[in-house]
Amino acid sequence: MVRVAVFASGNGGNFQSIVETSRNYEEKNYEIELLIVDKESAFAIERAKKLGVPYYVVLPKSFSSKKEYEERIIEILKENKIDLVALAGYMRIISPTLLNEYRDRIVNIHPAYLPNFPGKDGIGDAFRAGAKETGVTIHYVDEGVDSGKIIYQEKLTIEKDWDIEKLEEEIHKIEHRIYPKTLKELCKNF
């Protein structure tokens, strides 16, 4: 059984989807062991409480450097024997401290069809650019911003009458469907 930690910064919709979907698999090959959030106000915490998933609030401002912040996260991951990290709306760049410790074992979901629209507002960037299509990408995390090796992608045609809220809703539907499934595929090879 692959032991997975999810990192989130906000709502936690993908976190909840991963947990609920993985619990319903007949053949389970991964377990969500914990959630790490970087904001006290993250709604993902409420989701973790309801789902009975242990969570840790690790605030960057509590540390004198990013290195110290990530060293604390590494301690938590090692204490819990975590094999794989899944970023789900975690709005921080992973530095070499954490990246080198979990090289090729940190995955991210991005709300755009990479390499188009990397960065913190993939949905908004695609919408404002008037793109005819976008999508969702799951990729390994590397030193760049949304530049790691792609694991899985799915395209979405943007209808002319959609506003940004409708686009967000459609992107989230894809995310919630493909992230648990992609993690399951990934964990077959662990």
N, C-alpha and C positions, 0 to 999 in steps of 0.2 A: 504494500500500500504506500503510495507516494504521499508524503506529508507536505501540504501546501499552506503557505501564508498569503493572505490577500492584503495589499496596501491600498488605502483609499484616503481621499481628502475631503469628500463632500457627502453627497446623497447616499451612495452605497447601493444603487440599483443593480449594478453588475455583480457586486458582492453577494447580494441576496439571491440573484438569479443563479449564480454559480453554486451556492450552498444548497438551495432548494432542488435544483436539477440534479446535482451529484448525489443527493440523498435518495433520489428516486431511481437511480440506475440499478438494474438487476445485477450486473457485474460491475462492482465498484473497483476502481484501481487508484483512486486518490481520495483524500479526505481533507477538508478545509479545517485546519487545526487552530488557526487564529487570524485575527484582523489587527493590523497596525494602522493607526490614523495619526496624522500630523497636526490636527486641529481639534480643540476641545469641543467645537460646535458642530463637528461632522455628524450628519444624521445617520451615517453608517453605524455609529455606536448604538443607536436605538435599534437598528436592524440586528446587530450582533446580539444584543440582549434578548430580543424576541426569539432569535434562532438558537440561542444557547451556545454561541461561539465565543470563546475567550477573546478579549480585545485588550490592546495596549494603546495608550495615548502617549506618544513620544513627541514632545514639542521641540522643534529646532531652536527656539529662543531660549530654551533651558540649558543649552550647551554653548561653549565658547567657540566652537568651530563646527563646520559640516562634518569633518573627520570624526570628532567626538560624538556627534549626533548619530552618524552611521555606525560607529563602533558599538553604541548602545543597542541599535537595531540588530546588529550581528550577534550580540550576546543573547538577545531574546530569541533569535532564530536558532541559534545553537542549543540553547537551553531546551527548546521545544523540538529539536531534531528535524528542522524543516529542510526538505529536499528541493522545493521549487517555490519561487515567489511569483505571484500574479498581481500585476499592477492593475487597478480598476478605478480610474479617476484619481490617481495619485499625482498631484500636481507639482512634483519636484523632480529635478534632474538628478539621476543617480550618479554619484561620483565614483572614482576608481576604488575608494575604500570598500564600498559595498559590492561594486561591480566585480572586482578582482576576487572577492570571497565567493561570489555566486555566479561566476562567468558561465554563460550559456544556460543559466538556470533562473533567469529573470525574464518574464514575458510581460508584454503590455498590449492593451487593446486601444486602438486609436480610431476616432470617429471620422475617418476619411479614407479614401482609396490611395494609399501612399504609392509613389512618392509625392503625390499632390497634397497640398494643404497640411504639412506637418505643423507641430507646435500646439499651443494651448487652446486654440479655438478653431479646430478643424471644421466643425459644422458651420460656424459663423463665417469663416473665411470662404468656404465653398459657396455659401448662400450669397454673400456680398459680391463674389466674383461672377455670379450669374452662371455657375457651372451647370451643365446639363445632366451630369451624373457625379456621384461621389460614392461613398461606401464605407466599409469598416475593414480595418487591417489588424491582425494579431501578429506581433513580431517579437523577436528577441531584443532585449535592451543592450545597446552598446554605448560607446562614449558620446555619440551624437544625439541629436534630437529627432526621435522617430526615424532613425536611420538603420536600425538593426535588421538582420536577415528576416525576411517575411516568412511566416509560418502558414497563414491562411488569409485570404481576402474575399470579400463579397461586394459586388457593385450594386448601386441603387440609382435608378433613374429619378431625377428630380422633376416632378410634374410642375407645369407652368403656374398652376393655381395655388401651390403650396406657399405658406408663410414659413418663417423660420421655426415656429413652434411645431408645425406639422413635420418639417424635415427632422427636427430633433426627435420627435416621437417615432418616426420611421427608422431612424438610425438606431435608437435604443432598442427597438424590436429586434433588429438584426443582431446587435451586440448580445442581448440576453439569450438569443437562440444559439449563436455560434461560439461564444466564449466557453461555456461548460463543455460543449462537444469537442472543441479544439483541445482543451486541457485533457480530456479523456484520451484523445488520440495521442497527444504528446506523452502522457504518462504510460502508455503501452511500451514505450521504448526506454523507460527508466531502468 
